[in-house]
Amino acid sequence: YLLSTGTPDTVSTVEITDIDQAIIDEAIARWQASGLVPVGAVDLTTLTFLVDDLAGDALAEAVGTTITIDITADGFGWFIDTTPSDDSEFNGTGPAGVDLLTVVMHEIGHVLGLGHPPTPRDATMYAEAEPGETSKRDLDCDDRNAIVFKYPAGTPNGYCDPPAPGCGYCAPPLSLTRTADVYVSNVDDGSD
């Protein structure tokens, strides 16, 4: 699930009835472009998308390989980007409404078996999204680490399977078979 934050000043009555395929395709492409999701882990091209009136502050929820999107973005209204592969139009300002691409990115993360991290707020998998927020379209370090923990050596490890509502943050197993490469530059060795 992904929750909205706050209360809309004016409740949007604009409803979506279907999910734009270009948004779905771009979200899948961004996850695959990370290079960390093993081929065949979950066939993201077979996801089912539904639109429904979800309870409470829910913007969306994923159960198995079905992602359900709230009809009105919890009353905030949806921003449906007509150029989802190009984020240059934002230049520090977000769109009106909740960004549908951000929400689809988050829910695909649940389908892949990821839970909600306690921090950082900019992580794609953080449990809340604000209207106008687009920074979560791109995976941050925490999201990338979660994928490495979930799929060490490219194989689902089962410590948080299957993805389900309320799975929560999944701590990594005690030993990992894959580690991230770390590069340090401009290190002061104190010799001055």
DAZI-V454172 format. One line per field, one symbol per residue. phi: phi as a letter, one per 40 degrees, with the letter a starting at -180 (. if undefined). Layout:
phi=???
//
This chain:
phi=.bbcbgbccbccbcbcbaccccccccccccccccgbccdgdacccbcbbbbacccgcccaabbgbbbbbccbffgcgcbbccbccbccccfgbcccgccccdccdcccdcdchcbcccaccccdcccbbbdgcbcccbccdcccccccccbcfgbdbgcabccadgdgcbccccbbcbbccbbbbfcccgcc
//
